[in-house]
Amino acid sequence: MVLTLELPIRPAAIDLFASYEDRFGALPGWLDEIPAGDARYLLRQALRRGAPLVPADYLS
């Protein structure tokens, strides 16, 4: 008797900074001034909606 275990395959980690640059060009300069967790959240949000970041995204 052979037992097998199926494990879910995790997607490869995505480099949000590189993905943003590939899609929209250079990262906004103000992105360096905010906490890293907030920056990753905003980059993920921008990639999902398909629009580049603006300073108002962080202030809202």
Secondary structure, DSSP 8 states (H G I E B T S, - for coil): ---------------HHHHHHHHHSS--GGGGGS-HHHHHHHHHHHHHHT----HHHHH-
